[in-house]
Amino acid sequence: MVSTRCSLLLTIFPLICFSSIAAYNDGQDPIAKTMEEFSGYPIHEPNFPNSVSSLSVDATSLQNQIEELSTFSDAPAPAVTRILYSEKDVLARRYVKNLMRISGLSIREDSIGNIFGLWEGSEPELAAVSTGSHIDAIPYSGKYDGVVGVLGAIEAINALKRSGFKPKRSLEVIVFTSEEPTRFGISCLGSRLMARSESLVEVLKKTTDNQNITFLEAARSAGYAADGDNFSSVFLKKGSYSAFIELHIEQGPILEEEGISVGIVTAIAAPASIKVDFEGNGGHAGAVLMPTRNDAGLAAAELALSVEKHVLESGSIDTVGTVGILELHPGAINSIPSKAHLEIDTRDIDEDRRNIVIDKIQESALRIAERRGVKLSEFSIVNKDPPAQSDEGIVKAMKAASEELKLSHKLMISRAYHDSLFMARVSPMGMVFIPCYKGYSHKPEEYSSAEDLGNGVKVLALTLAKLSLA
């Protein structure tokens, strides 16, 4: 696109101005630079000519890369197990960094292994636009969760480069460390630290896995933490990025069931995690009569039903609650449980509404303990993260990209946890969902077609281009 001032200059320097524009389109602009210095005005504006028609995504190659990455696994195919700082995790990281190098990205890593691949823009002093996800995988899960947002981001960069696009703001692909809580019980570990979690810095100094290996030892075994336990070096300043966009499988069935190409996320529901312990008297299953029992197991069962009751009473379909862990001691069929342990997940896009549910669960736990004659020995809130709203400008850019690509789209919320939740504390945030087979996720049947992958990458690429030029 030729600026107005360039049009005026055409009457004076017709051949030179034409040569400048041609050279700019070829990625070499020495004459234009000379003219700008001479006149004091820009003679061109950055643009993305024929943006839709020139975007070519190699979805087949992307699908092959996803398959290849899935081979770095501690579980037999088709399942994937890739645990933080394990040998397979290190090999997978090496594979992704090699793809970044092939794409011409400059790579850096921080002290806990967050990986950054940068495509420098014409104005690198501006805050970059970032995208990415994670590649760690819970035991016996699938190939696509997180991986689509990493390998898809690299392919989006490749597509933009093939189209001749020249970014103004730099574009950066991020591979976040340990989005899954598998090894150390902390979800979104890398992005939490990037979002300046002081409490997490202290927790990591004393955290161990189930083999009693400290976080620091594990990080060093993978080649990280060279600066000791200075995990605050991972912190990012607010505004470090002008935008962050994450491409991800939906992990639910809505897009597939409704035949919609992409989902545009407007908000991410954040969970609160609760640990509860009841203690009773226990005893022999046959010898202790029912009226005199103090059964910790029944107290836990009653609280589990109370969680469901309070969530449904919220009046919103966006409020959910799950008792994901219920453990009884001593765990024998002929022994009355003397101890019961529950772990509860409740989440909502409305923080106040979620917190009301938490208060009601605690009130129920106290009443149940008193009525059943058991002790409520623990009721602790492990984390209580605030939900995140997508940035309106990024949502608008994603919608525009979908419309230009003639892809159907749907505004929706994410009920699953993502690194985007914490990146929203660093920069404006948005997410793009693509359909996945029957909504399956965290299981080997997880799958997205090459067509859906291609559509998602195109929307991501076009959105990155728009935000880069903003």
C-alpha positions as CSV (number, residue, x, y, z in Angstrom):
1,M,0.0,0.0,0.0
2,V,1.5,3.3,-1.1
3,S,1.1,6.2,1.4
4,T,-0.4,9.6,0.5
5,R,3.0,11.2,0.8
6,C,4.5,8.7,-1.5
7,S,1.8,9.6,-4.1
8,L,2.9,13.2,-3.9
9,L,6.5,12.2,-4.4
10,L,5.7,10.2,-7.5
11,T,5.4,13.4,-9.4
12,I,9.0,14.3,-8.5
13,F,10.7,10.9,-8.3
14,P,8.5,8.5,-10.3
15,L,11.2,5.9,-11.1
16,I,12.9,6.0,-7.7
17,C,9.6,5.7,-5.8
18,F,8.4,2.8,-7.9
19,S,11.8,1.1,-7.4
20,S,11.5,1.6,-3.6
21,I,8.1,0.0,-3.4
22,A,9.2,-3.0,-5.5
23,A,12.3,-3.4,-3.4
24,Y,10.2,-3.2,-0.2
25,N,8.0,-6.0,-1.5
26,D,11.1,-8.1,-2.1
27,G,12.2,-7.5,1.5
28,Q,15.1,-5.1,0.4
29,D,14.4,-1.4,0.7
30,P,17.6,0.6,0.5
31,I,16.3,3.3,-1.9
32,A,13.1,3.7,0.2
33,K,15.2,4.2,3.3
34,T,17.3,6.9,1.5
35,M,14.1,8.7,0.3
36,E,12.6,8.6,3.8
37,E,15.7,10.2,5.3
38,F,15.8,12.8,2.5
39,S,12.1,13.7,2.8
40,G,11.6,13.1,6.5
41,Y,8.4,11.2,5.7
42,P,7.6,7.4,5.3
43,I,6.9,6.5,1.7
44,H,5.2,3.2,2.5
45,E,3.1,1.7,5.2
46,P,3.5,-2.0,6.4
47,N,0.8,-4.2,5.0
48,F,-0.2,-7.7,4.3
49,P,-1.1,-7.8,0.6
50,N,-3.7,-10.4,-0.4
51,S,-3.5,-11.8,3.1
52,V,-6.2,-14.5,2.8
53,S,-5.3,-15.7,-0.7
54,S,-1.6,-15.8,0.1
55,L,-1.9,-17.8,3.3
56,S,-0.8,-21.4,2.7
57,V,-0.8,-23.8,5.7
58,D,0.9,-27.2,5.3
59,A,-1.6,-29.1,7.5
60,T,-0.3,-32.5,6.4
61,S,3.2,-31.6,7.6
62,L,1.8,-30.3,10.8
63,Q,-0.1,-33.5,11.4
64,N,3.1,-35.5,10.8
65,Q,5.0,-33.3,13.3
66,I,2.3,-34.0,15.9
67,E,2.7,-37.7,15.2
68,E,6.5,-37.5,15.5
69,L,6.4,-35.5,18.7
70,S,4.0,-38.1,20.2
71,T,6.8,-40.7,19.9
72,F,8.7,-39.0,22.7
73,S,6.6,-40.7,25.3
74,D,6.9,-43.0,28.3
75,A,3.6,-44.7,27.4
76,P,3.0,-47.0,24.4
77,A,1.2,-45.6,21.4
78,P,-1.4,-44.3,20.9
79,A,-1.2,-43.0,24.5
80,V,1.3,-40.2,25.4
81,T,3.0,-39.7,28.7
82,R,5.5,-36.8,28.9
83,I,6.4,-35.7,32.4
84,L,8.3,-32.5,33.3
85,Y,12.1,-32.8,33.0
86,S,12.0,-36.5,32.2
87,E,14.2,-37.9,29.4
88,K,11.3,-37.9,27.0
89,D,10.4,-34.3,27.9
90,V,14.0,-33.2,27.2
91,L,14.0,-35.0,23.8
92,A,10.6,-33.4,22.9
93,R,11.9,-29.9,23.8
94,R,15.0,-30.6,21.6
95,Y,12.6,-31.6,18.7
96,V,10.6,-28.4,19.0
97,K,13.7,-26.2,19.2
98,N,15.0,-27.8,16.0
99,L,11.7,-26.9,14.3
100,M,12.0,-23.3,15.5
101,R,15.6,-23.1,14.1
102,I,14.4,-24.5,10.8
103,S,11.7,-21.7,10.8
104,G,14.4,-19.1,11.3
105,L,13.4,-18.2,14.9
106,S,16.0,-17.1,17.4
107,I,15.8,-19.2,20.6
108,R,16.2,-18.5,24.2
109,E,15.2,-20.4,27.4
110,D,14.7,-19.1,31.0
111,S,15.9,-20.8,34.2
112,I,13.0,-23.3,34.4
113,G,12.8,-24.1,30.7
114,N,10.2,-21.9,29.2
115,I,11.3,-21.8,25.5
116,F,11.0,-18.7,23.4
117,G,11.3,-18.6,19.6
118,L,11.5,-15.0,18.1
119,W,10.8,-13.6,14.7
120,E,12.1,-10.1,14.9
121,G,9.9,-7.4,13.5
122,S,10.8,-4.2,11.7
123,E,10.3,-2.3,15.0
124,P,11.7,-4.6,17.6
125,E,11.6,-2.0,20.3
126,L,7.8,-2.4,20.3
127,A,6.2,-5.0,22.6
128,A,6.0,-8.3,20.7
129,V,3.0,-10.4,19.9
130,S,3.3,-13.8,21.5
131,T,1.6,-17.2,21.0
132,G,2.2,-20.7,22.2
133,S,1.2,-23.5,24.6
134,H,2.7,-26.6,26.2
135,I,4.1,-30.0,25.3
136,D,4.0,-31.9,28.6
137,A,1.4,-34.6,28.8
138,I,-0.4,-36.3,31.7
139,P,0.0,-40.1,31.9
140,Y,-1.8,-42.0,29.1
141,S,-3.2,-38.9,27.4
142,G,-3.4,-37.8,23.8
143,K,-1.2,-36.2,21.1
144,Y,-3.0,-32.8,20.6
145,D,-3.5,-31.1,24.0
146,G,-1.1,-28.2,24.1
147,V,1.0,-29.5,21.2
148,V,-1.4,-27.9,18.7
149,G,-0.7,-24.5,20.2
150,V,3.1,-25.0,19.9
151,L,3.6,-26.8,16.6
152,G,0.6,-24.9,15.1
153,A,2.2,-21.6,16.2
154,I,5.4,-22.5,14.4
155,E,3.4,-23.4,11.3
156,A,1.6,-20.1,11.5
157,I,4.9,-18.3,11.4
158,N,5.9,-20.5,8.4
159,A,2.7,-19.6,6.6
160,L,3.2,-15.9,7.2
161,K,6.8,-16.1,5.9
162,R,5.7,-18.0,2.8
163,S,3.1,-15.3,2.2
164,G,5.7,-12.5,2.2
165,F,4.5,-10.9,5.4
166,K,6.9,-8.6,7.2
167,P,6.0,-8.1,10.9
168,K,6.2,-4.7,12.5
169,R,6.0,-6.0,16.1
170,S,8.1,-9.1,16.6
171,L,6.3,-12.4,16.8
172,E,7.3,-14.9,19.5
173,V,6.4,-18.5,20.0
174,I,6.4,-19.7,23.7
175,V,6.6,-23.3,24.9
176,F,5.5,-23.1,28.6
177,T,7.0,-25.4,31.2
178,S,4.7,-27.8,33.0
179,E,1.2,-26.7,32.2
180,E,0.1,-30.0,33.6
181,P,0.4,-30.6,37.4
182,T,1.6,-34.2,37.1
183,R,5.0,-34.2,38.6
184,F,5.0,-31.4,41.3
185,G,1.2,-30.8,41.7
186,I,1.4,-27.3,40.3
187,S,-0.5,-26.5,37.1
188,C,0.7,-23.8,34.7
189,L,4.0,-23.7,36.5
190,G,5.9,-21.8,33.8
191,S,3.2,-19.2,33.0
192,R,2.4,-18.7,36.7
193,L,6.1,-17.7,37.3
194,M,6.1,-15.5,34.2
195,A,3.1,-13.8,35.7
196,R,5.2,-12.9,38.8
197,S,3.9,-15.4,41.4
198,E,6.1,-14.6,44.5
199,S,4.4,-17.3,46.5
200,L,5.3,-19.9,43.8
201,V,9.0,-18.9,44.0
202,E,9.0,-19.9,47.7
203,V,7.0,-23.1,47.1
204,L,9.4,-24.3,44.5
205,K,12.3,-24.0,46.8
206,K,10.9,-26.8,49.0
207,T,8.7,-28.8,46.5
208,T,9.5,-32.5,45.9
209,D,8.0,-35.1,43.6
210,N,6.8,-38.5,44.7
211,Q,10.3,-39.8,44.4
212,N,11.5,-37.1,46.9
213,I,13.4,-35.3,44.1
214,T,13.3,-31.5,44.6
215,F,12.2,-29.2,41.9
216,L,15.6,-27.7,41.7
217,E,17.3,-31.1,41.3
218,A,14.9,-32.1,38.6
219,A,15.3,-28.8,36.7
220,R,19.1,-29.1,36.8
221,S,18.9,-32.7,35.6
222,A,17.2,-31.3,32.4
223,G,19.9,-28.6,32.0
224,Y,18.0,-25.7,33.6
225,A,18.3,-23.7,36.9
226,A,21.9,-22.7,36.3
227,D,21.3,-19.7,38.4
228,G,20.4,-21.8,41.4
229,D,16.9,-21.2,42.9
230,N,16.6,-17.7,41.5
231,F,13.2,-18.6,40.0
232,S,12.1,-14.9,40.1
233,S,14.4,-14.4,37.1
234,V,11.5,-15.9,35.1
235,F,9.2,-13.0,36.0
236,L,7.9,-10.8,33.1
237,K,6.9,-7.2,33.5
238,K,3.3,-6.4,32.8
239,G,3.1,-5.2,29.1
240,S,6.1,-7.4,28.1
241,Y,3.9,-8.4,25.2
242,S,1.3,-6.4,23.3
243,A,-0.9,-9.5,23.0
244,F,-0.9,-13.3,23.6
245,I,-3.0,-15.8,21.6
246,E,-3.2,-19.5,22.3
247,L,-4.4,-22.1,19.7
248,H,-5.9,-25.1,21.4
249,I,-8.2,-28.1,20.9
250,E,-11.6,-27.4,22.4
251,Q,-11.4,-30.4,24.8
252,G,-15.2,-30.4,24.6
253,P,-17.8,-31.5,22.0
254,I,-19.5,-28.2,21.1
255,L,-17.7,-27.2,17.9
256,E,-17.8,-30.7,16.4
257,E,-21.5,-31.2,17.3
258,E,-22.5,-27.8,15.8
259,G,-20.3,-28.1,12.8
260,I,-18.4,-24.9,13.6
261,S,-14.8,-24.4,12.3
262,V,-13.3,-22.3,15.2
263,G,-14.2,-21.2,18.7
264,I,-13.3,-17.7,19.8
265,V,-12.7,-17.7,23.6
266,T,-14.2,-14.8,25.5
267,A,-13.3,-15.9,29.0
268,I,-11.4,-18.7,30.9
269,A,-13.0,-20.1,34.0
270,A,-10.5,-20.5,36.9
271,P,-10.6,-23.3,39.5
272,A,-10.3,-23.2,43.2
273,S,-8.8,-26.4,44.6
274,I,-9.9,-27.6,48.1
275,K,-8.5,-30.3,50.3
276,V,-10.8,-31.8,53.0
277,D,-10.0,-34.4,55.7
278,F,-12.5,-36.1,58.1
279,E,-11.5,-38.3,61.0
280,G,-13.8,-40.8,62.7
281,N,-13.5,-43.7,65.1
282,G,-13.4,-46.6,62.6
283,G,-13.9,-50.1,63.8
284,H,-15.0,-53.5,62.7
285,A,-17.7,-53.5,60.0
286,G,-19.7,-56.2,61.7
287,A,-19.2,-55.4,65.4
288,V,-19.9,-51.7,65.6
289,L,-23.7,-51.0,65.4
290,M,-25.0,-48.4,63.0
291,P,-26.4,-46.0,65.6
292,T,-23.0,-45.7,67.3
293,R,-20.8,-45.2,64.3
294,N,-18.7,-42.2,63.5
295,D,-18.0,-43.0,59.8
296,A,-15.5,-40.6,58.1
297,G,-16.3,-42.3,54.8
298,L,-20.0,-41.4,55.0
299,A,-19.1,-37.8,56.0
300,A,-17.0,-37.6,52.8
301,A,-19.8,-39.1,50.7
302,E,-22.3,-36.6,52.0
303,L,-19.9,-33.7,51.4
304,A,-19.4,-34.9,47.8
305,L,-23.2,-34.7,47.2
306,S,-23.2,-31.3,48.9
307,V,-20.7,-30.1,46.3
308,E,-23.0,-31.0,43.5
309,K,-26.0,-29.4,45.3
310,H,-24.3,-26.1,45.9
311,V,-23.0,-25.9,42.3
312,L,-26.4,-26.5,40.9
313,E,-27.9,-23.9,43.2
314,S,-25.7,-21.2,41.7
315,G,-28.2,-20.9,38.9
316,S,-25.5,-20.7,36.2
317,I,-24.4,-23.4,33.8
318,D,-20.9,-21.9,34.0
319,T,-20.5,-23.0,37.6
320,V,-19.0,-26.5,37.9
321,G,-17.7,-28.6,40.8
322,T,-15.9,-32.0,40.9
323,V,-14.8,-34.3,43.7
324,G,-11.8,-35.7,41.8
325,I,-10.2,-37.5,44.7
326,L,-11.8,-39.5,47.5
327,E,-9.6,-41.7,49.6
328,L,-10.6,-43.9,52.6
329,H,-8.4,-45.2,55.4
330,P,-7.7,-48.1,56.1
331,G,-9.4,-49.0,52.8
332,A,-10.6,-52.5,53.8
333,I,-14.0,-53.9,52.9
334,N,-14.6,-55.0,56.5
335,S,-13.4,-51.9,58.3
336,I,-15.3,-48.7,58.9
337,P,-13.3,-45.8,57.5
338,S,-11.5,-43.9,60.2
339,K,-10.2,-41.2,57.8
340,A,-11.4,-39.7,54.6
341,H,-9.6,-37.4,52.2
342,L,-11.3,-35.4,49.5
343,E,-9.9,-33.0,46.8
344,I,-12.5,-30.7,45.2
345,D,-12.3,-28.6,42.1
346,T,-14.8,-25.9,41.6
347,R,-14.6,-23.3,38.8
348,D,-16.6,-20.5,37.2
349,I,-16.0,-17.5,34.9
350,D,-17.6,-15.4,37.7
351,E,-15.2,-15.3,40.7
352,D,-17.7,-14.0,43.2
353,R,-20.2,-16.8,42.3
354,R,-17.5,-19.4,42.6
355,N,-16.4,-18.1,46.0
356,I,-20.0,-18.3,47.3
357,V,-20.0,-22.0,46.3
358,I,-16.7,-22.5,48.2
359,D,-18.2,-20.9,51.3
360,K,-21.3,-23.1,51.2
361,I,-19.1,-26.2,50.8
362,Q,-17.2,-25.2,53.9
363,E,-20.4,-24.6,55.9
364,S,-21.7,-28.0,54.8
365,A,-18.4,-29.7,55.8
366,L,-18.7,-28.2,59.3
367,R,-22.4,-29.2,59.7
368,I,-21.7,-32.8,58.4
369,A,-18.8,-33.2,60.8
370,E,-20.9,-32.1,63.8
371,R,-24.0,-34.2,62.9
372,R,-22.0,-37.4,62.2
373,G,-19.7,-37.0,65.2
374,V,-16.5,-36.9,63.2
375,K,-13.7,-34.3,63.2
376,L,-13.1,-31.9,60.3
377,S,-9.3,-32.0,60.6
378,E,-8.6,-30.0,57.4
379,F,-10.4,-27.7,55.1
380,S,-7.8,-25.8,53.1
381,I,-8.0,-23.9,49.9
382,V,-4.9,-24.8,47.9
383,N,-5.4,-22.3,45.2
384,K,-8.1,-19.7,44.3
385,D,-7.1,-18.3,40.9
386,P,-9.2,-15.5,39.4
387,P,-10.9,-16.1,36.0
388,A,-9.6,-14.2,33.0
389,Q,-11.4,-12.3,30.3
390,S,-10.2,-12.2,26.8
391,D,-9.2,-8.8,25.4
392,E,-11.9,-7.2,23.3
393,G,-9.4,-6.1,20.7
394,I,-8.0,-9.6,20.3
395,V,-11.4,-11.1,20.1
396,K,-12.3,-8.6,17.4
397,A,-9.1,-9.5,15.5
398,M,-9.9,-13.2,15.7
399,K,-13.5,-12.7,14.6
400,A,-12.3,-10.6,11.6
401,A,-9.7,-13.2,10.7
402,S,-12.4,-16.0,10.8
403,E,-14.7,-13.9,8.6
404,E,-12.0,-13.0,6.1
405,L,-11.2,-16.7,5.8
406,K,-14.9,-17.5,5.5
407,L,-14.8,-19.9,8.5
408,S,-17.7,-20.3,10.8
409,H,-17.0,-19.3,14.3
410,K,-18.6,-19.3,17.8
411,L,-18.0,-17.1,20.8
412,M,-17.5,-19.4,23.8
413,I,-15.8,-19.7,27.2
414,S,-13.1,-22.1,28.2
415,R,-13.9,-24.3,31.2
416,A,-10.5,-25.9,31.1
417,Y,-7.3,-24.4,32.6
418,H,-4.7,-22.9,30.2
419,D,-1.5,-20.9,30.3
420,S,-3.6,-18.1,28.8
421,L,-5.2,-17.7,32.2
422,F,-1.9,-16.5,33.6
423,M,-0.6,-14.7,30.5
424,A,-3.7,-12.5,30.9
425,R,-1.8,-11.0,33.9
426,V,1.1,-10.1,31.7
427,S,-0.6,-8.9,28.5
428,P,-4.0,-8.7,26.7
429,M,-5.0,-12.3,25.9
430,G,-7.1,-14.4,23.5
431,M,-7.6,-18.0,22.5
432,V,-8.7,-19.9,19.4
433,F,-10.3,-23.3,19.7
434,I,-10.6,-26.0,17.1
435,P,-12.9,-29.0,17.1
436,C,-11.7,-32.3,18.5
437,Y,-13.2,-35.8,18.0
438,K,-16.2,-36.2,20.4
439,G,-14.6,-33.6,22.6
440,Y,-12.2,-36.2,23.9
441,S,-9.1,-34.9,25.7
442,H,-6.6,-36.3,28.2
443,K,-7.0,-39.7,26.7
444,P,-5.4,-41.6,23.7
445,E,-8.5,-41.0,21.5
446,E,-7.8,-37.3,21.4
447,Y,-7.8,-36.2,17.7
448,S,-8.3,-33.2,15.4
449,S,-8.4,-33.5,11.6
450,A,-5.8,-31.9,9.3
451,E,-8.6,-29.7,8.0
452,D,-9.4,-28.4,11.5
453,L,-5.8,-28.0,12.3
454,G,-5.3,-26.0,9.1
455,N,-8.3,-23.7,9.8
456,G,-7.0,-23.0,13.3
457,V,-3.5,-22.2,12.1
458,K,-4.9,-19.9,9.4
459,V,-7.0,-18.0,12.0
460,L,-4.0,-17.8,14.3
461,A,-1.6,-16.6,11.5
462,L,-4.0,-13.9,10.3
463,T,-4.7,-12.7,13.8
464,L,-0.9,-12.6,14.6
465,A,-0.4,-10.5,11.4
466,K,-3.2,-8.1,12.3
467,L,-1.8,-7.6,15.8
468,S,1.8,-7.3,14.6
469,L,0.9,-4.4,12.5
470,A,-1.2,-2.7,15.2
